[in-house]
Structure formats: C-alpha cells, structure tokens
Amino acid sequence: MHRYRSHTCGALRDSHIDQTVRLSGWCHRIRDHGGVLFIDLRDHYGLTQCVADPDSPAFAQAEKLRSEWVVRIDGKARRRPAGTENPELPTGEVEIYVTEIEVLGPAGELPLPVFGEQEYPEDIRLKYRFLDLRREKLHQNIMTRGAIVDSMRRRMKEQGFFEFQTPILTASSPEGARDFLVPSRIHPGKFYALPQAPQQYKQLLMMSGFDRYFQIAPCFRDEDPRADRLPGEFYQLDLEMSFVEQDDVFAAVEPVITGVFEEFAKGKPVTKNWPRIPFAEAIRKYGSDKPDLRNPLLMQDVSEHFRGSGFKVFARMLENSKNQVWAIPGPGGGSRAFCDRMNSWAQGEGQPGLGYIMFPLDVEGVLDLNNADQKLIRDKVEELRKQGKIIEAIKALEEWQARNPGIIADDRSIAGAGPLANNIGPERTEAIRAQLGLKAGDAAFFVAGDPAKFWKFAGLARTKLGEELNLIDKDRFELAWVVDFPMYEYNEEEKKVDFSHNPFSMPQGGLEALNNQDPLTINAFQYDITCNGYEIASGGIRNHRPEAMVKAFEIAGYGEAEVVERFGGIYRAFQYGAPPHGGMAAGVDRIVMLLCGTTNLREISLFPMNQRAEDLLMGAPSEVTPKQLRELHIRLNLPQD
C-alpha cells in the first residue's frame, strides 16, 4: 500500500465497502457523539467520514487530534448505518472504521476557522491566506477559475485562434493608467515597466503578418483598488484579428463568452443573441455605459410635460436648451413612505432630493362594497397597502381582476399625488403616467438638469429602485454589446478636448471625420461587453493609418513629435504596410467573479492584496536596502510627513 494513501478523500463509494483503505488529509471537523469520535477527513478531492470508537486500537490517538491536523488514517470501509447517509456528499454512503492513525503535521491554534464560512476580517484572512484557501467555498472558486481559463483557451483555439506570449518587461506605457516601474541594474537610471495591457504588442504581431491570435495575459496597473478591481495585477483574454470589421470581431467573440457562461452558469439562463446598445442609448435609458439588463426599469425623457408648467424649479431649468428632465418608473412604489425613503436616499448621495409623483393604489369607489367578494378583496388590498406591501397589493388585485374580468377597467384614469403632481396639474400628470405605462400603486421619480452631469446619479437611482422594489432577477446572466462610444469628450478641468475611451480606435468616418467633423460628435469603432452591470471586456477596430493616428492625437492636443515619442513602436511600424485589424480584451477575473456568484475579486484570486495594495502574507511592498539602491544607482526622495 502507498505510504500515504490508497484513495483520495473524495473517491470512496459503496463499491469499496469491506476494503482496507488508507487516506491522508486534514481533520476538517471532529465530533464526539456519546464517546464515539467522528473525524471528517478532507483533502483537495473531497471529504470522508471516519469513525473511532473505544474498541478501536486508534481511539487513544484519535482523542488527541485537533482541527486542521494533517493525518494518515488506515481502516475498513463500511456502509453508514441506515438513516445516517449524507446525500450531499459523494462519499455519503460510506465511512471508515479507523484502525490506525499517524500524525503527519500537527497544527497550532487556528487564527481563523476553516470549517464553515464564518465572516472574518479581511486582514486576518489575507495574512493567513493559506488557511483561508482551505475553506470549501473559496477552494472551489479557485478551482472554478482554473476550469474557466481552460474553457476560454479551448474555445479560442476551436475558433481558429493561436496563442502567443508577449513580454512582461517592457517600456513605460502611455495608455493612461499608472505604470509599475522596475529599475534596471545594467542601465542605471532607466526603468522597465510591467505591461498595462499587451495591446500594442498584439498590434505589432499584426504588422508581422500573423492573424487570429490570443493571449491570457497578466496586466499591471498601479490603480486604487475596489471590490471589482484588483490592486496591481489582473488577467485579460486579449485577442487580435486582421482584415476584419466590427461584426467579424463580434462573431468570433460572442460564441466564446456565451459558451463559457453557459458552461459555468449552473443552469442559470444566459443571453443567446446579445443586444447591441449604442453608448448614447445606454446612458439615456440605463444611466450607465455598463447597464444591468436584469433591471427592467428604463428611463425616459419627460421634459415636455414640465416645460412651462407650474413646477417652477423644473420649468426654469428647461429654459436652458441643454437641460432635460428624466423619469424613472417605480412599479409598486406608489406609497408616500417609499417615495420619502427614496428622497432621503438621494439626499444621502449628496443630491438635493429625488422628485416623485405617486399613483396611489385606491379602490375606493371602484368596487361595490355591498358585494361580499368585492369587499373582501378591497379590505385585503387596503391592509397590504397600509403595511407598505404595495407590490403584493397590486398582485392581489390583478389576480382578483383576472378571475373577475370587466369589473375594474384597465384603462381607468388614475390620479397622481404629491407636490409635483399638484403643481403641474392632472393633465400633465396623466400624460407622464401614460408615457411611462404606470398603473395604480406605481410611482415615477425624476432627475433634472444637464444630463452630462446627472446621468450617473440617475443610473444609481435606477439601480436603487430596482433593488428596493425587488425587480432584479439575480438568477440570470444578461450580456450585451455597448457600441458607438464617443471618440472624444470635453475635459472641464483642463478646458480641452480629450480622448473618451481608447485613443487607438478607428473613428467612424475615418480621416475625413477627423478633418471635417466636430470632434465631440465623432463616434469610434469601440465596444464593450457588459454583464449584469459590470464591464467584462473592451475593444475596438484599430486606427492603423499613421496620418489618421496623428490627426486623432492632434485633436486631443498632442503634436506629431509627441505621438512619435510616446507611441513610436506602433507609429513606426504603421509606416510599412499596416492591415486593417481589430480586437478586444476580456477581463478574466471579472468573468470568474460573476460565475462564482460573488462581487469581490478577492474571493476568486489566489493571493490578492488588500485595499491598500499590500500583500499581508508575504509582506509586499517590502523595504529596500541601501545595498540594493546602490546597485541600481537610485537615491530616494520620499515625501515629508
């Protein structure tokens, strides 16, 4: 028999009953049931229940065991007694009667428990990451990550893509994010940089005549961390194709990403034919360039209903042609308590408030109270309404109406309530209700001003309403393309035109648009993939014409000399016959995060840093020694406290 094991802890089935087996693993949990010890032994592959009673020759040793000790256990496989089987475990039909125990690695007092999924402070979890990774859910997330990467790689190759590897040490990137710099010992005073993305190398490969290639690439950006953005390093599925238009990229990528999601969605629905949403429409309807399509709420422009109205705040705003009023429907939100709560939330976000019109659920005068059945439903609706259960009240009334057609007219006029309704009058209020398709028990919420300044808040309000009204179907994956990103935007701080997204994308209309069109009206062949409110990929058809590249940067305030200095590798290469090409980069980490059902990238990464970009396990960043500085010809100039 093997020194450590004849089987893994996940291998035993009823076919192994009566066999003598040897297992090695960690003591996951130890239970004492009336003097009989139950040891749940765990390894990478699963868990097996082991039993030692006072008659076992190993009982004395078993009493000494503690959680997370590494042990070897010999014993006989037997069927669990009737009624004690565990259908949740693959090994749940069998147990091991222990005859011998060898301690392979005793464990000290644990700083955090491995058994269970208790919440522990992040600094403890990351300092003892090797223990944290033993926990079932996190361990499985890491294995799922590896399987997802394998699936991506397989699907890309099935699509005819070849895998290349690009350099890790490269020149400092001009792409926008902060570089991680690496000092050179043999070139004093000079630095390498870790790549922000391999895009430029991918484009240079295109210049070399290669086609349809990809890389699952490590990328590095010295950016502030957040739950959905790791500090320091992350991975991208980066790909490039020659002689393609936007639709060709979509046709290659969509089946890969859809297939990965379907494979790991655990039965949750996945979008089949992704919608293509222009950037301007995404902002206008969803208040986000990464819309969550699980939320059914769509914003609408209702400016005309307030123009010249008695609600002077909005009416005066609308005297400026750039200002608008947007409405967010709130189905089931038609109670004063809910509307006041949303208004308070908006104030907590630094806004003056959130305007609203209620359409109260009121069946007074609609139902015949002399009719016992109608009185019963009326009383039920009123009771639910008083409890604040507006959606439940609406559903109850609609179900009753379906059983009793013709008693309540679907198209009956519904009076609005609240300060806005009182000021604009019933006709304008009814027009808003009709435009938004609202019913009794619903509400409408309003934001006003310059859309360029309020659209992000409007998007937050839409998300908040969707969550509060329980409208978001969280058991599905909604994927979409966001297309037609603006090439430029106006930088208010610097009072200049600047790039909006990726400076290397081809403008729609090419050089002619750059020469003759208002820059702020030019869209680019740029696109993102979004899923459930997250951006998971970004790409574009590349600007491969040197003269168009120079002109594009000139509009953003960069002269040709600066273009040559900052992007010399690509600029020089493009002088020697550049093919039309396009590609994209998908965020591997975010895709894994979504498929693992978490909202924090640290739950799907092996050894992440904390929120201050510190590796608490290994102690990075570490102090540099004077000797190291001398070898690198570096003198520190640290900020003074």
JOHU-V276433 format. One record per residue. N is the residue number from 0. SS is DSSP state (H for helix, E for strand, L for the rest). Layout:
n	ss
N	SS
N	SS
This chain:
n	ss
0	L
1	L
2	L
3	L
4	L
5	L
6	L
7	L
8	L
9	L
10	L
11	L
12	L
13	H
14	H
15	H
16	L
17	L
18	L
19	E
20	E
21	E
22	E
23	E
24	E
25	E
26	E
27	E
28	E
29	E
30	E
31	E
32	E
33	L
34	L
35	E
36	E
37	E
38	E
39	E
40	E
41	E
42	E
43	L
44	L
45	E
46	E
47	E
48	E
49	E
50	E
51	E
52	L
53	L
54	L
55	L
56	L
57	L
58	H
59	H
60	H
61	H
62	H
63	H
64	L
65	L
66	L
67	L
68	L
69	E
70	E
71	E
72	E
73	E
74	E
75	E
76	E
77	E
78	E
79	L
80	L
81	L
82	L
83	L
84	L
85	L
86	L
87	L
88	L
89	L
90	L
91	L
92	L
93	E
94	E
95	E
96	E
97	E
98	E
99	E
100	E
101	E
102	E
103	E
104	E
105	L
106	L
107	L
108	L
109	L
110	L
111	L
112	L
113	L
114	L
115	L
116	L
117	L
118	L
119	L
120	L
121	H
122	H
123	H
124	H
125	H
126	H
127	L
128	H
129	H
130	H
131	H
132	L
133	L
134	L
135	H
136	H
137	H
138	H
139	H
140	H
141	H
142	H
143	H
144	H
145	H
146	H
147	H
148	H
149	H
150	H
151	H
152	H
153	H
154	H
155	H
156	H
157	H
158	L
159	L
160	L
161	E
162	E
163	L
164	L
165	L
166	L
167	L
168	E
169	E
170	L
171	L
172	L
173	L
174	L
175	L
176	L
177	L
178	L
179	L
180	E
181	E
182	E
183	L
184	L
185	L
186	L
187	L
188	L
189	L
190	E
191	E
192	E
193	E
194	L
195	L
196	L
197	L
198	H
199	H
200	H
201	H
202	H
203	H
204	H
205	H
206	H
207	L
208	L
209	L
210	L
211	L
212	E
213	E
214	E
215	E
216	E
217	E
218	E
219	E
220	E
221	L
222	L
223	L
224	L
225	E
226	L
227	L
228	E
229	L
230	L
231	E
232	E
233	E
234	E
235	E
236	E
237	E
238	E
239	E
240	E
241	E
242	L
243	L
244	L
245	H
246	H
247	H
248	H
249	H
250	H
251	H
252	H
253	H
254	H
255	H
256	H
257	H
258	H
259	H
260	H
261	H
262	H
263	H
264	L
265	L
266	L
267	L
268	E
269	E
270	L
271	L
272	L
273	L
274	E
275	E
276	E
277	E
278	H
279	H
280	H
281	H
282	H
283	H
284	H
285	H
286	L
287	L
288	L
289	L
290	L
291	L
292	L
293	L
294	L
295	L
296	L
297	L
298	E
299	E
300	E
301	L
302	H
303	H
304	H
305	H
306	L
307	L
308	L
309	L
310	L
311	H
312	H
313	H
314	H
315	H
316	H
317	L
318	L
319	L
320	L
321	L
322	E
323	E
324	E
325	E
326	E
327	E
328	E
329	E
330	L
331	L
332	L
333	L
334	L
335	H
336	H
337	H
338	H
339	H
340	H
341	H
342	H
343	H
344	H
345	H
346	H
347	H
348	L
349	L
350	L
351	L
352	L
353	L
354	E
355	E
356	E
357	E
358	E
359	L
360	L
361	L
362	L
363	L
364	L
365	L
366	L
367	L
368	L
369	L
370	L
371	H
372	H
373	H
374	H
375	H
376	H
377	H
378	H
379	H
380	H
381	H
382	H
383	H
384	H
385	H
386	L
387	L
388	L
389	H
390	H
391	H
392	H
393	H
394	H
395	H
396	H
397	H
398	H
399	H
400	H
401	H
402	H
403	L
404	L
405	L
406	L
407	L
408	L
409	L
410	L
411	L
412	L
413	L
414	L
415	L
416	E
417	L
418	H
419	H
420	H
421	H
422	H
423	H
424	H
425	H
426	H
427	H
428	H
429	H
430	H
431	H
432	H
433	H
434	H
435	H
436	L
437	L
438	L
439	L
440	L
441	E
442	E
443	E
444	E
445	E
446	E
447	E
448	E
449	E
450	H
451	H
452	H
453	H
454	H
455	H
456	H
457	H
458	H
459	H
460	H
461	H
462	H
463	H
464	H
465	H
466	H
467	H
468	L
469	L
470	L
471	L
472	L
473	L
474	L
475	E
476	E
477	L
478	E
479	E
480	E
481	E
482	E
483	L
484	L
485	E
486	L
487	E
488	E
489	E
490	E
491	L
492	L
493	L
494	L
495	E
496	E
497	E
498	E
499	L
500	L
501	L
502	L
503	L
504	E
505	L
506	E
507	L
508	L
509	H
510	H
511	H
512	H
513	H
514	H
515	H
516	L
517	L
518	H
519	H
520	H
521	L
522	E
523	E
524	L
525	E
526	E
527	E
528	E
529	E
530	E
531	L
532	L
533	E
534	E
535	E
536	E
537	E
538	E
539	E
540	E
541	E
542	L
543	L
544	L
545	H
546	H
547	H
548	H
549	H
550	H
551	H
552	H
553	H
554	H
555	L
556	L
557	L
558	L
559	H
560	H
561	H
562	H
563	H
564	H
565	H
566	L
567	H
568	H
569	H
570	H
571	H
572	H
573	H
574	H
575	H
576	L
577	L
578	L
579	L
580	E
581	E
582	E
583	E
584	E
585	E
586	E
587	H
588	H
589	H
590	H
591	H
592	H
593	H
594	H
595	L
596	L
597	L
598	L
599	L
600	H
601	H
602	H
603	L
604	L
605	L
606	L
607	L
608	L
609	L
610	L
611	L
612	L
613	L
614	E
615	L
616	L
617	L
618	L
619	E
620	L
621	L
622	L
623	L
624	L
625	H
626	H
627	H
628	H
629	H
630	H
631	H
632	L
633	L
634	L
635	L
636	L
637	L
638	L
639	L
640	L
